[in-house]
């Protein structure tokens, strides 16, 4: 592994320690979807399959051996697709038990009873020409998307073997998360249709609720743990096969995701936006290790603000009671210019906040899939309460619409535990990213103050990660000809 990759790996692992320490504050919510108490047209539908959520200690640093042992035992029943080397949680680095190896075959060997393909993503010289094989889990050696990204040691210890990339490990070919639990259970084709149906439903029930400062559910305000890192199919993509995720993408975005995987696992040239201090992008709000600082939620009658982050700041401003302009490329509030994290409107149904986000800047999410400027979401925030009516958490249901990237809408469910109000705890830490890693000849390279390098300024809005790959690592490949949208033929 290159020096920069090792450097980045250390940064990521330190982030993971912090992330896990915060995550384990959460009580066990699992993948529960908030029940609205009535048959809704567009919220609260149960999941087609529920991932088991391991019981977690209050904190890693102070967990006693019995708590840690229960957690490790619970992890053994989690349906990891793999492969990965799961570290000994709670043990100092370099001490304690060896990592737990989760996978079906190692060091280039194939699993018993599985016939490998003549070529796969780790042996291919031109992944573009292998498209017919992308629907076969064996092309990815039955790796989950995150398992493939972690082959080189991106988060947990590497699984790539002693002769990379040929010696990459295999995941479990007989495990997968069902596609029907990933796609939206609702009938809507667009976010606008979904939002209008929810608003009409709320109107029939006497809403939307017009809150004042006297009536707004201000007790929702406070600090929230970011949720359980094993909770849903997207947060780390540990329990889903690569082709299953590809199946919800359009052909162009399938190709983009496979391109990312090829350069993660085969050429060892990952281009993570955050390592260069590029924007994280909208979908990183749902990635486990991108939002692992406690989240701040501030509620007012006309604006709800949610702040989260680790490598970058994620600020969601929900404009309550406003409507989008419809005279641009997509629905929007401000200028007809895409915003990194979109623009959001919403309304209240008593203490439930229903939102619509549009005008999002298309971007990448490494280890996952790219999304376009047409992405829009419907999100429902439902407070969870104890027997005395006190807010103990937030259930967050999100449905994603993107006609360029997705063949049908998808859904992600998350739950956040409330840690406290703002009268205690550390304030939100605003993040400033200072670049110390730059792409040099296609590789992420650590640079020092005063060092002079040759640097090519990327086209930020032209898939800069792909520009690097195609310049340095795809010579001789036969990329399919893309349609020229400016052609008049």
N, C-alpha and C positions, 0 to 999 in steps of 0.2 A: 504494500500500500504506500502511496506517495506520502511525503512528509506532511503536506497540507491536509490530506485525508485523515491522517492520524491526529493532527492538530484539531481539525473540525470534530473528529470523533470524541476527543477529550471534552470539548466544549459541550457537545450534545449529551455526553454521559453525565456531566455535572448538572446540566439542565434536567436530566431525567431524575437525578437524586432529589432535586428540589421539587420536581413535578410530582413524584411519587409521594414525597413527604406531605405535600399539600393534599393530594388526592385522597390519602388515607384518613383524612379528617371526616370524610363523608360517611353517614350511615348507609346501610344497604337499601337502595331504592330498586335496583334491578332495572329492567326495561319497562317498567309500568307506564302505561299511557293514562293520562288523566281522564277520568270518566266525567263528562259534562253533566251527567244526571238526566239526560234525555237522548233520544236518537237524533244525532246531528248529521247534517248533510256533508260536513267537511272537517270534523275534528273528533278526536277521541276514539277512532276505530282501533280495535285491538290488533296487535302484531300477529302475523301469520306464524312466526317462530320467535321464541324469546331466548336470548343468550343467558346462561347462568352467570350470576355476578358473584365472584368470590367474596367471602366475608373478610373484611379488612380491619387491621388494627387501627387504633386512633391515630397514631403516628408511627413512622418507621424508627425514628431515632430513639424513642422511649419504649417501644414495644417489648414486652417480656418474652422469653423464649417460648412460652406456651401459646401466646398470641401469634407469634411468627410461625410456629409449627402448624397451627390451625389454618393460617392463611396459605402456607405452602401446600398443605394437603388439599385445600379447596382448589388451588390452581391446577392440580392434577386432573380434576374433572372438567376443566374448561376445554371446550372443543377447538383447541389450537389447530390450525391447518399446518402451520410451521413453514419452513424449519426455523428454529431459533435456539440460542443458548440462553436460557432464562437465568439471570444472575441470582445469587443467594441474597435475597432481599434482607436488608438490615445489617449485613456483614460488611465490614470495611473492605475496600477494594484490595485484592491480593490476599485476603484472608478468608477463613471460613470455608464452607463446602464449595465444591466445584459447581459451575453453572449446570443447570438441569437441561440436558439435550432433548429437544422436542423435534422430532423428525423421523422419517422412515428409512433413510439411507444416507451415508456420509462419504465424503472424500471421493466423489465421482462414481460410487457404486449405485446401482439401481435397486429399488425395493424388491423384495421377494414377490413374485407373481405379477410384476409390472414390466411390460416390454417397453423399453425406452424408444423414442422416435429416432430415426437416423440423424436428425438434426434438431437441436432445440435452441433456446435463447442464449444458452451458455456456450454453444459450439458454433452457432451460425456466423457466417461471414456477411450476410445481408438479410436482416430480419424483414425488410420490405417484401422480399420474395417468398417469405414463409407464411403469408397471410392465411392460406388455407389451413394452416396448423394452429392458428391462434385460438380456435375454439376447443382445442384439446388440452386439458390440464397438464399433460405430459410435456408439452412444449415449454412450459414454465417449471418443469420438474415438480408439479403439484405444489408450487409455492403460493402462499397468500401474497398479495401485493406488498405488505409490510415485511413478510418473510424474505421476499426477493430483495427488497431494499436493504435489509439487515445482513445479507450475505457477506458484505464487506466490513461489517462491524459498525454500521451507522449508529446504532443505539446500544444494542447488547453485543456480547462477544461474537466475532465473525464465525460464519458457517461455511465459508467458501472452499475450505480444504487446502491441501498443500500444493496444488497445481492449478491455480485459478486461471481462467474461469471454468475450465473443463471439470474441475473437482467439486463443483458446487453441490450442496446438499439438496435432498429431496424432502418435500413436505408429505403429508398424508393424503393420498389420492382418494381415499374413501370418506373424506370429511369435506363439508361445505355448508355454507349458510344459504338457505333457499332464496332464489330470486324473488319469489312472491312476497317475502318479508322485506325486501329492499324497495320495490316499486310502491308508488302511492296506492292506497286502497280506494281512493276517491275517483269519481268519474270525470273530473274536470281536465280540460286540455290546456288551459292557461291559468296563470295566477290571477288575472283579472276576473275570470269567471268564478274561480274559487272564492276570492275575496268578496265579490258581490253577492254570492250565494250565502256566505256566512253573515254578511251584514243584513241581508234580507231576512234570514233566519232569526237573527238577534232582534230585528225590528218587530217581527211577529211576536216575540216574547216580551215586547215593551221597551226595547232598547233602541240604539245603543245608549249606554248609561252616560249622562252628561255630568261628570264629576266636578265639584268645586274643591277648594282646599279643605273644606269641612268634611267632605264625603269621600275623597280619593283614598284608596287603600294604601296609605303611606307606610303602613307597617311592612309592606313588601320591600321598601328601601333597606339597604344594608349590604353586608359583605357575604358573598357566597363562595363555597368551595366549588371548584370547576367540574366536579362530577367524577364518576368512576371510569378509569381508563379502559376497562374491559366491558363497558356497558352496552355499546351498540356496534353495528357492523362497520361503521365508517371511522370511528375515532382512532383506531390503529389498524383496521383491516387485518386482524390476526386470525379471523375465523371464517374467511371466505376465499374461494379459489379465484385465481386471476381471471379465467374466462367468464366467470359469473359476473364480475364487475364489468368486463368488456361488453357483456350482452346488453347492458342498459345504455351503451354509448353508440353514437352514429359512427359509420365507417371512418370518417376523418379523425374523430376523437379517439377511436380505438387505436388508430395508427399512432397518434400522439402519445397515448399511454404506453404502448409497446415500445416506442422510441425511448421514452424515459426509462423504462425497465431495462432495455438493452444496455443503455449507458450507465445505469446503476450497477448491473450485475456482470456485464460482459467486458466493456472497455474500462470500467472503474473511473468514469469521468462524470460523476454526479454534478449537476448545476443547481444547487439549492438556492432559491432566491434570498433567503435570510442570511446565508453565509456571506453574501456580497452586500448586505444592507439594502437589497432590492425590497419592494413591498412584499408583504406576506400574501395578500390577496384574500378575497371574500371567503372562500371555502375553508381557509385555515381557522376560521372561528370554530370549526367542528373537529379540528385535529387535536388529539390529546395533549401533545407536548408544546402546542403553540399558545395555549391559554391557561397555563397552570399556576399563575398567580391568582390569589383570591379575586373574584369579580365583584365590582361595585355596581349596585343598581340604585338609581335615584329616581323616585316617582313624584311627578307633579301632575296637575290636571291636564296640562297641554303638552308636556314633554316627559318622556321616560328615557333615561340615559343608562346604557350598559357599557362598562369599561372592563377590558380584560387584556391579557398579554403575557409574553415572556420575551420573545425576540423583537416584538413590535407591539404597537398600541392598537387595540381594536376598540373603536368607539362607535356604538350604535345609538343614534338619536332617533327616537320614535316620535314623530309629529302626530299627536293625538287630535283627531277631528278634522284633519286636513285631507284634501283630495289631490291626486296627481293631475298635472297637465297632460294632455293626450296629443299634443301637436308636434311631437318629436319622433325620433327613431324608436324610443321606448317611453313608457310612462315615467314622469319625472316631476320634481318640485322646482329645481333651479334651472341653470343653463343646460342646453342640450349637449352636455359633455359627460361621458361616463365617469363615475366616482369609484375609487378603489373599494369602498365598502358599501356602495349604493346609497340610496335615499329611501326612507321608510315612513309610511303613514300607518295609522292604526286607530282602533276604537276599543272602548271598554264594553264588556258584557259583565256587569257588576264588578267583580274583582279579577276577571280574566281579560287579558290584553291580547287582541287579535291584530296582526300586522301584515303589511305587504311591502316588500322591498323590491325596488327596480333601479334601473340606471347604474348597473354594476359594471366595473371594468373587468373584462375577461382576463384570465391569468392562469397560472399553473399551481398545482399542489403536489409537490414531489411525493412519489409513492402512491399517489391517488390519480385523479384524472384532471385534465384541463377543463375550463368552462369558458363560455363566450360572453360577449357584451349583452346577449339576450337573456342571460340568467335572471330569474326572478324567484322570490320565495314568498310563501305564506307561513307565518310562524305564530304559534299560540303559546302564550306564557300563562300557566295556571298555578297559583300558589297552593302549596300543600299545607295543611293545618293540623295541629294536634287536637286532643279532646277538648282543650280549653279555647280553641279557635286561634291560637298563636301560629304565625307563619313559620314553618320549619324548613321550607324549601320551595323550589320552582320546578314544575314540569315544563319542558320545552319541546314542543312538537313542531317540526319544520318540514315543509314539502317544497321541493325544488323543481322549477320549470326552466328548461333551456332547449328550445327547438333545434339549435345548432349542435349541441353536444349530447343531448339525451334523446333516446327513442321514445321514452315515456317518463313521466315525473317520478321522482324517488322521494323517500321519506327517511328522516333520522329523528330518533327520540332520545332526549337527554333529561337527566334530573340533577338538580343542584341542591345541596344542603345549605341552609342559612347558617352562617357562622356567628354573626352578631349584627347589631346595628353599627352606626358610625361612632358610637360613644366609646368604643374600644377597638383594639387591633391596630395593626400598622396601616397607614393610608396607602392608597393606590400608588405604585411606583411607576412613574412615567418613564418610558424607555427611549433612549437616544442611541441609535445604532451607529457605531464608528467603524468604518471598514478597515479591517486588518487582513482580509483575505480577498484576493482579486484573481480573476481568470487569466492565467498566463499560459499561452500556447494550449489552451483548452482545458487546463487543470486548475482547480482551486488551489491557490498557492498563498501561504502565509508570508506577508511582507512586513518589514520593520521600518520604523521612522528613519527617514534619510535615504532609504534604499531607492534607487532609480530603476524603473522597469519600463518595458515597452507595453503600452496598454491601449487596446482598441475599444473605444467608447461604443457600447452596445446600442442597438435600436430598441429602446425599452418597450415600445408597443408592437414590436415585430417578432415576438417569441425569441428573446435573446438567448435563452438556453439552447433552443434548436439551432440558432445561427452558429453557436460555438460547436455543437456536435457535428453539424453538416460540414463545417470548414475543416475541422481537425480529425474527425473520426469516421466519416462516411464517404471518403473518396473511393470511387469504384463501385459504390452501391447504386442500384437502379431504383431511385425513388419514383413512385407513380407520378405521372404528370397531373398537376393540379389545374382545375378549371380557372381560367383567367376571368375574374368578375368584371374586368373592364373591356373585355372583348365584345365587339359588335357582330361577330360571326354567328 
